[in-house]
Amino acid sequence: MGSNFEFLNPGFLWLLVLIPLLAIWYFLTRNTNSAALTIASTKGFQAKPSIVSKLKPLLYVFRLVALSLLIVALARPRNVSVSSRTKTNKGIDIVMAIDVSASMLARDLKPNRLEALKKVANEFVNQRPNDRIGIVVYAGESFTQTPITSDKRIVRNTISEIKWGDLDGGTAIGMGLGSAVNRLKESKAKSKVIILLTDGVNNTGFVDPKTATELAVGLDIKVYTIGLGTNGTASFPYAKDPQTGKLLFRSSPVEIDEDLLKYIAKETEGKYFRATDNTKLKAIYEEINKLEKTEIEEFKYYNYQERYRMLVILAGLFILLEVALRNTIFKSFI
């Protein structure tokens, strides 16, 4: 909730320009406003100074103050408190199906494909505060890491803890897509989306990718596919050092089944992307974020506290004070 001060009719404030002009006019004409008596000599009158006579201009000051307060009151000063409430009109359920095969440790992205993906995926989650997101990982088999949830903290923690080696070797794209579809089959969301990322070809698993695609089409699920890997060759892990246990790397050709990924995207009315480096991967997720917009309706409530009443009361008091003084203390002054 925010609170602001404003004038409903600020144009009236221009009338305040008259106040200094009226003050100048009074100063220039003050001597002509008093009656004058012409006599031959004032020697017979003894001067008796009085502070009351010197305070007479206060009457005009009171009048000017009252006028100023009335002008400000006409401008309608007030405090405005604004509160807002948002309502999601069109929620989106998203499942990210992430390849966690050993090839995701390739070093063509920095520090490797998997770590680069985890960073970008977390940024993507932060930009979807009004959507539910789930995580599916796959290699030789598939596994749901996090069901669809609106708790972004859980989703971010899940992404941060993804690592290779927990599933059998290979790349079962069909099983990864099938698990993601299964997560969304009961969804009541207006829009259902899968972001399928892989860096290889479908070489294992008992679910055909095209069958999984047909299931996605039947459930009105849109699939964005991402092929991850540079063009040409990359440094892939191929074994572990028997002494140190560290992974050994060698340069090998990058193989991505782009035809399959394009087919999946086309059939489900999604889009295929190729991420060849860290910058391109980030740009892809930013584009998907722009393509899938959640409609949000915002309601604003305004509470007005009028401040002009006190100004009118003060102006009235100054006028009454002027009238009272003029007819009492200053009554004897012509």
RAGIHU-V184998 format. One record per residue. BURIAL is + if it has 24 or more other ideal C-beta (glycine too) atoms within 12 Angstrom, else -. Layout:
BURIAL / BURIAL
//
This chain:
- / - / - / - / - / - / + / - / - / - / - / - / - / - / - / + / - / - / + / - / - / - / - / - / - / - / - / - / - / - / - / - / - / - / - / - / - / - / - / - / - / - / - / - / - / - / - / - / - / - / - / - / - / - / - / + / + / - / + / + / - / + / + / + / + / + / + / + / + / + / + / + / + / + / + / + / + / + / - / - / - / - / - / - / - / - / - / - / - / - / + / + / + / + / + / + / + / + / + / + / + / + / + / + / + / + / + / + / + / - / - / + / + / + / + / + / + / + / + / + / + / + / + / + / + / - / + / + / - / + / + / + / + / + / + / + / + / + / + / + / + / + / + / + / + / + / + / + / + / + / - / + / - / - / + / + / - / + / + / - / - / + / - / + / - / - / + / - / + / + / + / + / + / + / + / + / + / + / + / + / + / + / + / + / - / - / + / - / + / - / + / + / + / + / + / + / + / + / + / + / + / + / - / + / + / - / + / - / + / - / - / + / + / - / + / + / + / - / + / - / + / + / + / + / + / + / + / + / + / + / - / - / - / + / + / + / + / - / - / - / - / - / - / - / - / - / - / - / - / - / - / - / - / + / + / + / + / + / - / + / + / + / + / + / + / - / + / + / - / + / + / + / + / + / + / + / - / + / - / + / + / + / - / + / + / - / - / + / + / - / - / + / - / + / - / - / - / - / - / - / - / - / - / - / - / - / - / + / - / - / + / - / - / - / + / - / - / + / - / - / - / + / - / - / + / - / - / - / - / + / - / - / - / -
//
